[in-house]
């Protein structure tokens, strides 16, 4: 893993949870918090976020609804859903619609959440590397096609 601090956005409608999360993880990660899905979308618009962790049960916009919006605009961000309820439908929706990386139950366990963040970031980096390699491959392919055309014309 690189030396860069992982940037985590934690979304929860309970302020105590936001404070607790930030207090627990602020030394390891760059932590941003939002009290609603709308506030989180504003943060995403002006910040490069690696990992989003969101609560499911929030007023106005559920975690799954928020993650659906995230997938449309910021598909590369890794997404983790937290819920304090054994709500299987929400988990299924999160996997299918919010394309989550992982699901955890609330209250979260610090070590489990920390390991999940690290695994999500490793996956994030691997995807970034594949994208960069694909870009290089496309460029090389274009150059080869150009050289082939030049050769065919001469």
C-alpha positions in Angstrom: 0.0 0.0 0.0 1.1 3.6 -0.7 2.0 6.2 2.0 -1.0 8.3 0.9 -3.6 8.7 3.6 -6.8 6.9 2.5 -9.7 9.4 2.2 -12.9 8.1 3.8 -16.3 9.8 3.8 -18.6 8.6 6.6 -22.3 9.3 6.2 -24.7 9.0 9.1 -27.7 11.0 10.3 -26.6 10.5 14.0 -24.1 13.1 14.9 -22.7 11.0 17.8 -21.8 8.3 15.2 -20.0 10.8 13.1 -18.0 12.1 16.1 -17.2 8.5 17.2 -16.0 7.5 13.7 -13.8 10.5 13.3 -12.3 10.1 16.8 -11.6 6.5 16.1 -10.1 6.8 12.6 -8.8 10.3 12.1 -5.2 9.4 12.8 -5.1 6.5 10.3 -7.2 8.0 7.6 -8.3 11.4 6.3 -11.9 11.4 7.5 -14.7 13.5 6.1 -18.2 13.3 7.5 -21.7 14.1 6.4 -25.0 14.1 8.2 -27.1 13.3 5.1 -26.8 11.9 1.6 -27.3 15.4 0.2 -24.4 16.8 2.2 -22.3 13.8 1.2 -23.0 14.5 -2.5 -21.8 18.1 -2.0 -18.6 16.8 -0.3 -18.1 14.3 -3.2 -18.4 17.2 -5.7 -15.4 19.0 -4.3 -13.2 16.2 -2.9 -11.5 13.1 -4.2 -12.9 10.3 -2.0 -11.5 6.8 -2.0 -14.0 5.0 0.3 -17.6 5.9 1.3 -19.1 4.3 4.4 -22.8 5.0 4.8 -25.6 4.2 7.3 -28.7 2.6 5.7 -31.4 4.1 7.8 -31.4 7.9 7.3 -34.3 10.3 6.7 -34.9 11.7 3.2 -32.4 9.4 1.5 -31.5 5.8 2.6 -27.9 4.6 2.3 -28.8 2.5 -0.7 -30.5 5.5 -2.5 -27.4 7.6 -1.7 -25.0 4.9 -3.1 -27.1 4.6 -6.2 -26.4 8.3 -6.9 -22.7 7.8 -6.1 -22.4 4.9 -8.6 -23.8 7.1 -11.3 -21.4 10.1 -10.7 -18.4 8.5 -8.9 -18.3 4.9 -10.0 -14.7 4.3 -8.9 -15.3 5.1 -5.2 -15.4 2.0 -3.0 -18.7 1.7 -1.1 -19.5 0.2 2.3 -23.0 0.0 3.9 -23.7 -0.1 7.6 -27.0 -0.9 9.1 -28.2 -1.5 12.6 -31.2 -3.6 11.4 -31.3 -7.1 10.0 -32.8 -5.7 6.9 -31.9 -8.3 4.2 -33.8 -6.4 1.4 -31.6 -3.3 2.1 -28.5 -5.4 1.8 -29.7 -7.0 -1.4 -30.5 -3.6 -2.8 -27.1 -2.3 -1.7 -25.3 -5.1 -3.6 -27.5 -4.8 -6.7 -28.2 -1.0 -6.9 -25.4 0.6 -4.8 -22.8 -1.9 -6.0 -21.3 -2.0 -2.5 -17.9 -3.5 -1.7 -19.0 -4.7 1.7 -21.8 -4.7 4.2 -21.3 -4.4 8.0 -23.8 -4.3 10.8 -24.0 -1.5 13.4 -22.7 -0.9 15.9 -19.5 -1.4 14.0 -16.5 -3.2 15.4 -13.4 -1.1 15.1 -11.0 -3.9 13.9 -13.5 -5.3 11.4 -14.3 -1.9 10.0 -10.5 -1.0 9.8 -9.8 -4.3 7.9 -12.7 -3.6 5.6 -11.4 -0.1 4.8 -7.9 -1.5 4.1 -9.3 -4.3 1.8 -11.5 -1.8 0.0 -8.5 0.5 -0.6 -6.4 -2.4 -1.9 -9.2 -3.2 -4.3 -9.5 0.5 -5.2 -5.7 0.6 -6.0 -5.9 -2.6 -8.0 -8.7 -1.2 -10.2 -6.8 2.1 -10.7 -3.8 0.1 -11.8 -5.8 -1.9 -14.3 -7.3 1.3 -15.6 -3.9 2.8 -16.1 -2.6 -0.3 -17.8 -5.6 -0.4 -20.1 -5.0 3.3 -21.0 -1.4 2.5 -21.8 -2.5 -0.5 -23.9 -5.0 1.6 -25.8 -2.3 4.2 -26.6 0.2 1.6 -27.7 -2.5 0.0 -29.9 -3.3 3.4 -31.5 0.5 4.0 -32.2 0.8 0.5 -33.7 -2.3 1.2 -36.0 -0.7 4.5 -37.0 2.6 2.8 -37.9 0.8 0.1 -39.8 -1.2 2.6 -41.8 2.1 4.5 -42.6 3.7 1.3 -43.8 0.7 0.4 -45.9 0.7 3.8 -47.5 4.5 3.8 -48.4 
